[in-house]
Amino acid sequence: MNVVLVRNIATIVLFLAGFGIIIGYLFHSPKATGLGAISGNATVFRARKPLDAFLDRVVAWSAVFFALSSFVLAILRQS
């Protein structure tokens, strides 16, 4: 494959992964809300929302793609 093409693809993946991490964290519901946050018992008996579980996966996979594309770009920079 052409080095320029791989570099462009890795840059696009890096941008999208960074965007996914930011959006994933912004859309998370707050962990401690209301008066229960004072004592730390706000989310003890509450089950996790499916949206939060999905956003956790989005952030985790975005972080993996971010790290891999950063690694690829670092290697291509040396050559």
C-alpha positions in Angstrom: 0.0 0.0 0.0 1.1 3.5 -0.6 2.5 5.2 2.5 0.5 8.4 1.9 -2.8 6.5 1.6 -2.1 4.7 4.9 -1.1 7.9 6.6 -4.3 9.6 5.4 -6.5 6.7 6.5 -4.8 6.6 9.9 -5.3 10.3 10.3 -9.0 10.0 9.5 -9.4 7.1 12.0 -7.5 9.1 14.6 -9.8 12.1 14.2 -13.0 9.9 14.3 -11.8 8.0 17.3 -11.0 11.2 19.2 -14.4 12.5 18.3 -16.0 9.2 19.5 -14.2 9.5 22.8 -15.3 13.1 23.3 -18.9 12.5 22.3 -19.1 9.3 24.4 -18.1 11.0 27.5 -20.3 14.0 26.9 -23.4 11.9 26.5 -22.8 9.9 29.7 -25.4 10.5 32.4 -23.9 12.0 35.6 -22.8 9.4 38.1 -23.7 11.4 41.2 -26.7 13.6 41.1 -29.0 15.0 43.7 -28.7 14.9 47.5 -27.4 11.3 47.4 -24.2 12.6 46.0 -23.3 14.2 49.3 -23.0 10.9 51.1 -21.8 9.0 48.0 -24.8 6.7 47.8 -26.4 8.2 44.7 -26.0 5.2 42.4 -25.6 2.2 44.8 -29.0 0.7 44.2 -29.6 1.9 40.7 -29.0 -0.3 37.7 -26.9 0.9 34.9 -28.8 2.3 31.9 -28.4 0.5 28.6 -27.3 3.8 27.0 -24.4 4.2 29.5 -23.3 0.6 28.8 -23.3 1.3 25.0 -21.4 4.6 25.5 -18.8 2.7 27.6 -18.3 0.4 24.7 -18.1 3.2 22.2 -15.5 5.0 24.4 -13.5 1.8 24.9 -13.4 0.9 21.2 -12.6 4.5 20.2 -9.7 4.5 22.6 -8.4 1.3 21.0 -8.7 2.7 17.5 -7.1 6.0 18.7 -4.1 4.1 20.2 -3.6 1.9 17.1 -3.8 4.8 14.6 -1.5 6.8 16.8 1.0 3.9 16.8 0.7 3.6 13.0 1.3 7.3 12.5 4.3 7.2 14.8 5.8 4.4 12.8 5.1 6.0 9.5 6.6 9.3 10.7 10.0 7.5 11.2 10.1 6.1 7.7 
